[in-house]
Amino acid sequence: MDASPNHVARLTGKRVLVVEDEALVSMLIEDELRDAGAEVVGPAISVDDALRLVETAATAGGISAAVLDINLDGQHVAPVADQLAALNVPFLFATGYGANYDVGGHGAVPVVQKPFDLEQLVATVEALACASTRR
């Protein structure tokens, strides 16, 4: 896709993990992140897939930030969030749940509500990735 004025390569050099089990949502996220210059890691569609990607990426260039769907086919993404937190990788939750969602003990993590504004999502990922000490 061609970069439009709203898609400045703000994430160039950043590696962003995408954990999302809905194929269309995942493709939208990936396209927006790539348009912003990010290298997308994944997508992972399950907790097990995501944990494998985190482990592999940790030794192969790292992860600058991550986008995590809270519910992956009925399984909570908390183990992935815990692993990312242990590695000091910033992440956000993308969820369609209302205000009473379970963030698995990660209450300070940004939450982007689905359906989300893709520009807001990219801006939040950019803020996380740029604030990260693990680039």
N, C-alpha and C positions, 0 to 999 in steps of 0.2 A: 504494500500500500504506500502511496505517496504521502509524505509528511505535509500536513496542512499547517497554517499559522498556529493552530492550537496544539500541534504535536511537535514542538521543538524537541530536539534530542537531549532532553534533560536527564535521562538515565543512562547515557552513554558510559560504558565501562562498568555498569552495575549488573549483577546477576540476581534475578528475582525468581524465587520458587513460587509456582502456582499449584495450589492444592484445591481442586474443584471437581466434583463428580458429575456435574451437568455439562455435557459436551458443548452445547451452544454458549453457555456462560463462560466456560473455560476458553473457547476460541475468541470471544469478545475481549476477555481480559488479556490474553496473549497478544492479540493484534494491537491493542492500545499500548501495552508495555513495549512491544517491539517498535511501534511507531515513535515512542518516546526515547528509543535508543537502547533499551534494556536487552540483555541476553536472558531469555526465559529458560528456567530450569523446570523440567516437567512438561506437561502437567502430571500431577499425581491424582489418581481418582480414588485412592483408598489410604487409610492410615498406614498400612504396611508399605505400600508403594512410596508414600511420602517419607517414611522413616529411612527407607533404602536410599532415596534421592538425597536426603540430608546427609547421611553417612558418606555417600560417594562424593557429593559436592564439597563436603568439609575438607576432603583431602585433594580436591581437584579445582582449586580456585576460590572456594568458599561461596557464601551466599550473602548478598548485600541486604536483602529484605525478602519477606514472604507474604503472600496473600493466602489466607486459610479460610475455606468454607467450614463453618462450625460442624455441620452434620454431613458425613460422607456415607451415604447409603445406610443410614441408621446408626452409624458409629460416630462417637464424638471425637473431634480432632485433638483433644487435650494431649495425648502422648506426643504428637508432633509439636504442639506449642511448647510443651515442657522441654523437648529436645532442643528446639530453637533457642529457648530462653537460656538453657544451660550453655549453649555455644555463643551467647550474646548476639544472636541474630534478631534484629527487630522484625516484627510482623504485625499484620492487622487481620481482623476477622471480617469476613464478608458473609452476611447472613440475611435470610429472609424472615427470621424469627422476630417477634415483637420485642418489647422492652424487657421481658423476663427470660432472656436467653442465658444459658450457662456458659461462662467463659473459662471454666475449668481453673479458677484461681488466678487468672490473668486479667484482673479488673482494670489495670492501667493501659491495656492495649487498645488502640483505636478500633472502632467498629464502624464499618461501612454497611449501611442497610441496603438490601436488595429490594426492589430493583434500584441499582445505584447509578449515579451520574459517573460515566467513565472518566471524565476529566477530574472529578473529585478523587476517584480511586487512584489515578496516576499521580495526582498532587500529593496524596497521602503516602503512597509508596515512595515518591521522591523525597519527601521530608524524612521518612524513616531511613532510607538508604543513605542520604547525605549526612544524617546525624550519626550514623553507625560508625563505630571505630573499625569494623571489619568490612573493608571495601573490597 
